Amino acid sequence: MKKLITIALSAAVLALGLVGCGGQESSKAYNLNDIVTAVESANPIANPRDVDDNFITLDMLLTKDNIEEYAGKVSNDQADSALIVAVKAVEGKGDAVKTEMEAYKTSISTGGLYAEFADKEAAAKDARIVQQGDYVVMVVANTNGADYSAIDTALDEALK
């Protein structure tokens, strides 16, 4: 009986330890504008405009109720693919936001949306979607030669 109690207590302590570790990763706060600025240094956006509610809900089809805050820039040049969107999801909704971003990526890279702009569609196929807890960032390289390895480095640095 003592062994059973010892095992049960050990399991409980281990479970509490794992919960504590899991919470640390998602509890880090990031400044969304800093993320956008860092990525934009590797992925300059021609004629940028700020991402707004209409872009988030009507273009990207993200569920607004899953989003606590967001920041981003998108090119206002029709032939340029540059996009940076950083989202802080409502607690526990990071996976849902990432799934919706992946659906958006699919729609802009395979749906023929950019048929007249093959370079734009090609850049969208390699778009990056990175999640860190409840923070999710999507980046599409510009069509003027942005390098995804530099974008990856910028994302890694911004989400340390």
C-alpha positions as CSV (number, residue, x, y, z in Angstrom):
1,M,0.0,0.0,0.0
2,K,2.9,2.4,0.9
3,K,4.4,1.8,-2.6
4,L,1.0,2.6,-4.3
5,I,0.7,5.9,-2.3
6,T,4.3,6.8,-3.1
7,I,3.8,6.1,-6.8
8,A,0.6,8.2,-6.8
9,L,2.3,11.1,-5.1
10,S,5.2,10.9,-7.4
11,A,2.9,11.0,-10.4
12,A,1.1,14.0,-9.0
13,V,4.3,15.9,-8.4
14,L,5.5,15.0,-11.9
15,A,2.2,16.2,-13.4
16,L,2.4,19.5,-11.6
17,G,5.9,20.0,-12.8
18,L,5.0,19.4,-16.4
19,V,2.1,21.8,-16.1
20,G,4.4,24.4,-14.7
21,C,6.9,23.9,-17.6
22,G,4.2,24.1,-20.2
23,G,2.9,27.4,-18.9
24,Q,6.3,29.1,-19.1
25,E,6.6,28.9,-22.8
26,S,3.2,30.4,-23.5
27,S,3.4,33.0,-20.7
28,K,6.2,35.0,-22.4
29,A,5.0,38.3,-23.7
30,Y,6.1,39.6,-27.1
31,N,5.7,43.0,-28.6
32,L,3.9,42.4,-31.9
33,N,5.2,45.6,-33.5
34,D,8.8,44.6,-32.6
35,I,8.2,41.2,-34.3
36,V,6.8,43.0,-37.4
37,T,9.7,45.4,-37.5
38,A,12.4,42.7,-37.1
39,V,10.9,40.6,-39.9
40,E,10.4,43.6,-42.1
41,S,14.2,44.2,-42.0
42,A,14.6,40.9,-43.8
43,N,11.5,41.2,-45.9
44,P,11.0,44.8,-47.0
45,I,7.4,45.6,-47.9
46,A,6.9,47.9,-50.9
47,N,4.2,50.5,-50.4
48,P,3.2,49.0,-47.1
49,R,-0.2,49.4,-45.4
50,D,-1.1,48.3,-41.9
51,V,-3.1,45.1,-41.5
52,D,-6.6,46.1,-40.2
53,D,-9.7,44.3,-39.0
54,N,-11.0,44.0,-42.6
55,F,-7.8,42.3,-43.8
56,I,-7.8,39.9,-40.8
57,T,-11.4,38.9,-41.1
58,L,-12.3,39.3,-44.7
59,D,-9.0,38.5,-46.5
60,M,-7.4,36.0,-44.1
61,L,-10.7,34.7,-42.7
62,L,-9.3,34.7,-39.2
63,T,-11.9,34.4,-36.4
64,K,-11.7,37.7,-34.6
65,D,-12.9,36.1,-31.3
66,N,-9.7,34.0,-31.2
67,I,-7.5,37.1,-31.4
68,E,-6.5,39.3,-28.5
69,E,-4.4,41.7,-30.6
70,Y,-2.5,41.8,-33.9
71,A,0.0,43.8,-35.9
72,G,1.2,43.6,-39.4
73,K,1.9,45.0,-42.8
74,V,1.0,44.0,-46.2
75,S,2.1,45.4,-49.6
76,N,-0.3,47.7,-51.3
77,D,1.3,46.8,-54.6
78,Q,-0.8,44.3,-56.4
79,A,2.1,42.4,-57.8
80,D,4.1,42.2,-54.5
81,S,3.4,39.3,-52.1
82,A,5.0,40.8,-49.0
83,L,3.0,40.1,-45.8
84,I,3.8,40.0,-42.1
85,V,1.1,39.3,-39.6
86,A,1.8,38.8,-35.9
87,V,-1.1,37.7,-33.7
88,K,-1.5,37.3,-30.0
89,A,-4.3,34.8,-29.7
90,V,-6.8,34.6,-26.9
91,E,-5.3,32.2,-24.3
92,G,-5.5,28.6,-25.6
93,K,-6.5,29.7,-29.2
94,G,-3.0,29.7,-30.7
95,D,-3.6,26.4,-32.5
96,A,-6.9,27.6,-34.0
97,V,-5.3,30.8,-35.3
98,K,-2.4,28.8,-36.8
99,T,-4.9,26.5,-38.5
100,E,-6.7,29.4,-40.0
101,M,-3.4,31.0,-41.2
102,E,-2.5,27.7,-42.8
103,A,-5.8,27.7,-44.7
104,Y,-5.1,31.2,-45.9
105,K,-1.7,30.2,-47.0
106,T,-3.2,27.4,-49.0
107,S,-5.8,29.7,-50.6
108,I,-3.2,32.2,-51.8
109,S,-0.7,29.6,-53.0
110,T,-2.8,27.0,-54.7
111,G,-6.2,28.5,-55.4
112,G,-5.3,30.5,-58.5
113,L,-5.9,33.7,-56.6
114,Y,-2.7,35.1,-58.0
115,A,-2.8,33.4,-61.4
116,E,-1.6,36.5,-63.2
117,F,1.3,36.9,-60.7
118,A,3.2,33.6,-60.7
119,D,6.1,35.1,-58.6
120,K,3.5,36.1,-55.9
121,E,2.0,32.7,-55.8
122,A,5.4,31.0,-55.7
123,A,6.4,33.2,-52.7
124,A,3.1,32.3,-50.9
125,K,3.8,28.6,-51.3
126,D,6.9,29.0,-49.1
127,A,5.2,31.3,-46.5
128,R,6.2,30.8,-43.0
129,I,3.8,30.3,-40.1
130,V,5.5,30.1,-36.7
131,Q,3.8,29.6,-33.4
132,Q,5.1,30.2,-30.0
133,G,2.4,29.5,-27.4
134,D,-0.5,31.8,-28.1
135,Y,1.6,33.9,-30.5
136,V,1.4,33.1,-34.2
137,V,3.3,34.9,-37.0
138,M,2.8,34.5,-40.8
139,V,5.3,35.9,-43.3
140,V,5.1,35.8,-47.1
141,A,8.4,36.9,-48.7
142,N,8.2,39.9,-51.1
143,T,8.5,39.2,-54.8
144,N,11.6,41.3,-55.1
145,G,14.0,38.6,-53.9
146,A,13.5,38.4,-50.2
147,D,15.4,35.4,-48.8
148,Y,13.4,33.0,-46.6
149,S,16.6,32.0,-44.8
150,A,17.0,35.6,-43.6
151,I,13.2,35.7,-42.8
152,D,13.6,32.5,-40.7
153,T,16.6,34.0,-38.8
154,A,14.5,37.2,-38.1
155,L,11.6,35.1,-36.8
156,D,13.9,33.0,-34.6
157,E,15.4,36.2,-33.1
158,A,12.1,37.9,-32.6
159,L,10.5,34.9,-30.9
160,K,13.3,34.0,-28.6
